[in-house]
Amino acid sequence: MTSKTALKPHLEPFSALSDFEVAQRVLNGDMPLFELLMRRYNRRLFLVARSILKDDALAEDVVQESYLIAFEHLAQFKGPDGFGAWLVRIGSRQAMRMLRRRSRLGLVSNEPGLADEAPAPARMEPEQIQIDREASHLLERELDRLPRDFRIIFVLRELEELSTAETAESLEITPGTVKSRLHRARSLLQLRLSRPLAAMKADAFPFAGTRCDRIVATVFERLSAKS
């Protein structure tokens, strides 16, 4: 399962290509097509990094660094499946390195800002829109209070909707560990929330186009500077 971020029109003709096929084209010189892989996985990689760092700006930096690493080592991806899991492993390791570095320096992250707001359906009443946004922001804040290992599992299973097997592969842990941590995360969150989780998670951490576009543009700028 890939990210829910919509593709740009110029990428639509390539939307049916598998991750492995796209990677092979990039390795054969079609560098601009790397954008397709980024847009497929931007949200997932950002949410994983943010679940570790609890800071939007730092998470965005990690995503950019992770794509640069992935591009440099793209030939190591043997496929045909598992590109998303490979990216998550790169991203989570980068995020953990940053967390350890900041810890050694005695730095404390600021409270993360609100996520980019997604457009609300026109048919909804303004009062309901506000209620839903407040509920989503509450879920985001409570998720930040969970232990890091629980946060990552919840993000991948509930927000990105990966299967237990996909989550286990991404984090290099057993399916049983995924299940137990997810159960604990759900239980802890539900104790703190007045509404059912299912009614709140759909709008949590929306990945607006501005951030997605910025990540793509910055990565390509840095790749061009290296070439």
Salt bridges, closest charged atoms under 4 A:
ASP19 OD1 - ARG40 NH1 2.68
GLU35 OE1 - HIS10 NE2 3.06
GLU35 OE2 - ARG39 NE 2.75
ASP56 OD1 - ARG50 NE 2.61
ASP56 OD2 - ARG211 NH2 3.60
GLU60 OE1 - ARG211 NE 3.28
GLU60 OE2 - ARG214 NE 2.61
GLU65 OE2 - ARG222 NH2 2.54
ASP116 OD2 - ARG211 NH1 3.70
GLU117 OE1 - ARG133 NH1 3.39
ASP132 OD1 - ARG195 NH1 3.65
GLU142 OE1 - ARG145 NH1 2.90
GLU142 OE1 - ARG192 NH1 3.86
ASP144 OD1 - ARG50 NH1 2.90
ASP149 OD2 - ARG181 NH2 3.92
GLU158 OE2 - ARG186 NH2 2.34
GLU158 OE1 - LYS201 NZ 2.32
GLU160 OE2 - ARG43 NH1 2.56
GLU160 OE1 - ARG44 NE 3.26
GLU161 OE2 - LYS4 NZ 3.66
GLU172 OE1 - ARG93 NH2 2.84
ASP213 OD2 - LYS8 NZ 3.44
ASP213 OD1 - ARG39 NH2 2.92
